[in-house]
Amino acid sequence: MIEGLGRVAAMCRETLGDGRGIRRPLAEDSSLDIVEITCCDDRRSFRPPVLVSGPEARVTRMLLVRSGGFLARVNGREEFTDPVTGFVLRQGDEVAFAHPAHTRDISTMLDLGQDVYGDLLPSAQNPVVPVTAALDLAHRRLVSACRAGIDRFEVAERVHHLLTTVPAPHTPARTGRRAATVQAHRRLVDHARAVLIDGPLTVSLEELGRQVGCSPFHLSRVFHQVTGQTLNHYRNQLRVRAVAEDLADGHSSLRTLATTYGFADQAHLTRVFRQHTGQVPSAIRVMLRPASPGEWI
């Protein structure tokens, strides 16, 4: 593992002593290391940055979030990271973390050997990884399988499959606005995302605007401009992935989940779930349960 990346992991390990974090290894071999991190660190300010250093270009780290969210500052660029957005760290990157949301976050860190996985890794130009429904499902199925116990061959094949689902990063349209305005808009969007992660996801657009200090119209317009998607679409992605996380944890009552996440009823949940994943919730529940080797494709 790269020295700097090991120190990043240690930032979470430091919390083990006071109960604010848990680090759980899922899989490991010479070119791959997968770790589940649960952080309960309510810390709005950034921790001191860590420089990613070590053997030349040997490892790239991808971080994907299953629930919760936090701010990552990579090479001076801040990005709110949640189940809809992941990021990649490489040799020479400087990274720091903050946790403006009050909820715990559960993430998966994949250390990937450049010699084995280099051709499948995202471009080095942008650390942000948009997490599509396909990538999210591949991620959750990988975690479920590792927890159940699979051999190195299957782990490697699942990771290859996951990397083939990584899309190109979103590039915001040029607006001609001043840099200070662009940064202010990004901060507003990150604030809104943190509020939604804190929940409940039943919050109204008017209440969301009130909590971030602007009109609902302004928030909706800026959010779409910065992220390339509407607030409603983003919120539905969070709701669908929260349902998927609960299904993976064994929750079975779709009626209860519909109420918890603010859907009109079970039929509404199922309709939105299908729109975002191409599957009904019951099918996802089957996909996320432990499977016998070779049954996952």
C-alpha positions in Angstrom: 0.0 0.0 0.0 1.3 3.5 -0.8 2.7 5.2 2.4 0.5 8.3 2.0 -2.6 6.2 1.4 -1.8 4.2 4.5 -1.8 7.5 6.5 -5.2 8.3 5.0 -6.5 5.1 6.3 -4.8 5.8 9.7 -6.9 9.0 9.9 -9.9 6.8 10.3 -8.0 4.2 12.5 -7.2 7.0 14.9 -10.9 7.1 15.9 -11.0 3.5 16.9 -9.9 4.3 20.4 -12.9 6.5 21.2 -15.6 4.7 19.2 -15.9 7.2 16.3 -14.7 4.9 13.5 -14.3 1.3 12.4 -12.0 -0.1 9.8 -13.0 -3.5 8.4 -10.7 -5.3 5.8 -12.8 -7.0 3.1 -10.2 -8.4 0.7 -6.4 -8.2 0.0 -3.8 -9.5 -2.3 -0.6 -8.2 -4.0 -2.4 -5.8 -6.3 -5.6 -5.1 -4.4 -6.7 -4.0 -1.0 -10.4 -3.4 -0.1 -11.4 -1.9 3.2 -14.8 -0.8 4.6 -14.6 2.4 6.7 -17.3 3.5 9.1 -16.7 7.1 10.4 -18.8 8.8 13.1 -16.6 11.9 13.2 -18.7 15.0 13.5 -16.0 17.5 12.5 -16.8 20.5 10.3 -13.3 21.7 10.0 -10.7 19.8 7.8 -8.1 17.6 9.3 -4.5 18.3 8.4 -3.9 17.3 4.8 -1.9 14.1 3.8 0.3 13.9 0.8 0.0 10.6 -1.2 3.5 9.3 -1.6 5.3 6.0 -2.1 6.5 3.7 -4.9 6.1 5.4 -8.2 2.5 5.1 -9.4 2.1 1.7 -7.8 -1.4 2.2 -6.3 -4.5 4.3 -7.0 -7.2 4.6 -4.4 -10.9 4.8 -5.2 -13.3 5.7 -2.5 -17.0 4.9 -2.9 -19.7 5.8 -0.3 -22.6 3.5 0.6 -24.3 5.8 3.1 -23.7 9.2 4.7 -21.3 11.8 3.3 -18.3 14.0 3.9 -16.2 16.7 2.3 -12.9 15.7 0.6 -10.4 18.3 -0.3 -8.1 16.9 -3.1 -5.3 19.1 -4.3 -7.2 22.2 -3.0 -10.5 21.2 -4.7 -13.4 20.5 -2.4 -16.1 18.0 -3.3 -18.9 16.7 -1.1 -18.6 12.9 -1.3 -21.8 10.8 -0.9 -23.5 7.7 -2.5 -23.8 9.7 -5.7 -20.2 10.9 -5.9 -16.9 9.1 -5.3 -13.3 10.1 -5.9 -9.9 8.8 -6.8 -6.5 9.5 -5.2 -3.2 9.1 -7.0 0.6 9.5 -6.4 1.4 13.1 -5.3 -2.2 14.1 -4.4 -2.9 16.0 -1.2 -6.1 15.1 0.6 -7.9 16.2 3.7 -11.4 15.4 5.1 -14.2 17.1 7.0 -17.5 15.8 8.2 -20.2 18.6 8.0 -23.0 16.1 8.1 -23.9 14.7 11.6 -24.7 11.2 10.4 -22.1 8.4 10.2 -20.7 7.5 6.8 -19.9 4.1 5.5 -17.4 3.9 2.6 -15.4 1.4 0.7 -11.7 2.1 -0.1 -10.1 0.2 -3.0 -6.3 0.3 -3.3 -5.7 -0.8 -6.9 -2.3 -1.8 -8.4 -1.5 0.3 -11.4 0.2 -2.6 -13.2 -3.0 -4.7 -13.0 -5.9 -2.2 -13.0 -4.3 0.8 -14.7 -6.1 0.5 -18.0 -9.5 0.5 -16.3 -8.9 3.4 -13.9 -10.5 6.9 -14.6 -8.5 9.7 -16.1 -6.1 11.4 -13.8 -7.4 14.9 -14.8 -10.4 14.8 -12.4 -10.6 13.1 -9.0 -14.4 13.1 -9.0 -16.2 9.8 -9.9 -19.9 10.1 -10.7 -21.6 7.1 -9.2 -24.2 5.8 -11.6 -26.8 3.2 -10.7 -24.6 0.5 -12.4 -21.5 1.5 -10.4 -23.4 1.7 -7.2 -24.9 -1.8 -7.7 -21.5 -3.3 -8.6 -20.0 -1.7 -5.5 -22.8 -3.0 -3.2 -22.6 -6.5 -4.7 -18.8 -6.5 -4.3 -19.1 -5.6 -0.6 -21.8 -8.2 0.0 -19.8 -10.9 -1.7 -16.6 -10.0 0.2 -18.5 -10.1 3.5 -19.9 -13.6 2.6 -16.4 -14.9 1.7 -15.1 -15.3 -1.8 -11.7 -16.2 -3.2 -9.1 -13.9 -4.8 -10.0 -14.8 -8.3 -13.7 -13.8 -7.9 -12.7 -10.6 -6.0 -10.5 -9.6 -8.9 -13.2 -10.4 -11.5 -15.8 -8.4 -9.5 -13.4 -5.4 -9.2 -12.7 -5.5 -13.0 -16.5 -5.5 -13.6 -16.9 -2.6 -11.2 -14.2 -0.5 -12.9 -15.9 -1.0 -16.3 -19.0 0.7 -15.0 -17.1 3.9 -14.0 -18.4 6.8 -16.2 -16.6 9.9 -17.4 -16.7 12.8 -14.9 -19.2 15.6 -15.3 -17.7 18.9 -16.5 -19.8 21.9 -15.5 -20.7 24.2 -18.3 -18.6 27.4 -18.5 -20.7 30.3 -17.3 -18.4 33.3 -17.6 -19.0 34.1 -13.9 -16.3 35.3 -11.6 -14.3 32.6 -9.8 -15.7 33.8 -6.4 -19.2 33.3 -7.7 -18.4 29.8 -8.9 -16.9 28.9 -5.6 -19.9 30.4 -3.7 -22.2 28.2 -5.9 -20.2 25.1 -5.2 -20.3 25.8 -1.4 -24.1 26.3 -1.6 -24.5 23.0 -3.4 -22.2 21.2 -0.9 -24.3 22.7 1.9 -27.5 21.4 0.4 -26.1 18.0 -0.1 -24.9 17.8 3.5 -28.4 18.9 4.7 -30.0 16.1 2.6 -27.5 13.5 3.9 -28.3 14.6 7.5 -31.9 13.9 6.6 -34.7 13.3 6.7 -35.0 12.8 3.0 -38.7 13.8 3.4 -37.6 17.5 3.7 -39.4 19.9 1.3 -37.7 22.1 -1.2 -38.8 25.2 0.7 -37.4 23.8 4.0 -34.1 22.8 2.2 -33.8 26.4 0.8 -34.5 27.8 4.3 -31.8 25.6 5.9 -29.1 26.7 3.3 -30.2 30.3 3.4 -31.6 31.0 -0.1 -34.8 30.8 -2.1 -35.9 27.4 -3.4 -35.7 28.8 -7.0 -32.1 30.0 -6.6 -31.0 26.7 -5.0 -32.7 24.6 -7.7 -31.1 26.7 -10.5 -27.6 26.7 -9.0 -27.7 23.0 -8.1 -28.5 22.1 -11.7 -25.9 24.4 -13.0 -23.1 23.0 -10.8 -24.0 19.3 -10.9 -25.7 18.8 -14.2 -28.8 17.3 -12.5 -31.9 18.5 -10.8 -32.3 18.5 -7.1 -35.2 16.1 -7.4 -33.1 13.7 -9.4 -30.3 13.9 -6.9 -32.6 13.4 -3.9 -34.2 10.4 -5.6 -30.8 8.9 -6.1 -30.1 9.3 -2.4 -33.5 7.8 -1.5 -33.1 4.8 -3.9 -29.6 4.1 -2.5 -30.7 4.4 1.1 -33.4 1.8 0.3 -30.8 -0.4 -1.3 -28.6 -0.2 1.8 -31.5 -1.1 4.0 -32.5 -4.0 1.8 -28.9 -5.3 2.0 -29.1 -5.0 5.8 -32.1 -7.3 5.8 -35.1 -4.8 5.9 -38.0 -6.4 4.0 -41.0 -4.1 4.4 -41.2 -1.9 1.3 -44.2 -0.2 2.8 -42.1 0.9 5.8 -39.2 2.0 3.6 -41.6 4.0 1.5 -42.8 5.9 4.5 -39.3 6.3 6.0 -37.9 7.9 2.8 -40.9 10.1 1.9 -42.4 8.1 -1.1 -46.2 8.5 -1.6 -46.6 4.8 -1.2 -45.0 1.4 -2.0 -46.0 1.7 -5.7 -44.3 5.1 -5.9 -41.1 3.7 -4.3 -41.1 0.8 -6.7 -41.6 3.1 -9.7 -38.8 5.5 -8.7 -36.5 2.6 -7.9 -37.1 1.0 -11.3 -36.4 4.3 -13.0 -33.1 4.7 -11.3 -31.8 1.1 -11.3 -33.7 -0.7 -14.0 -34.8 -3.2 -11.4 -37.6 -3.5 -8.8 -36.5 -3.5 -5.1 -37.2 -7.3 -4.7 -34.7 -8.0 -7.5 -32.0 -5.8 -5.9 -32.7 -7.6 -2.6 -31.8 -10.9 -4.2 -28.7 -9.4 -5.9 -27.4 -8.1 -2.6 -27.8 -11.3 -0.6 -24.8 -13.6 -0.4 -24.5 -15.8 -3.5 -22.7 -19.0 -4.3 -19.4 -18.5 -6.3 -20.0 -17.9 -10.0 -23.7 -16.9 -9.6 -23.3 -13.1 -9.6 -23.2 -12.1 -13.3 
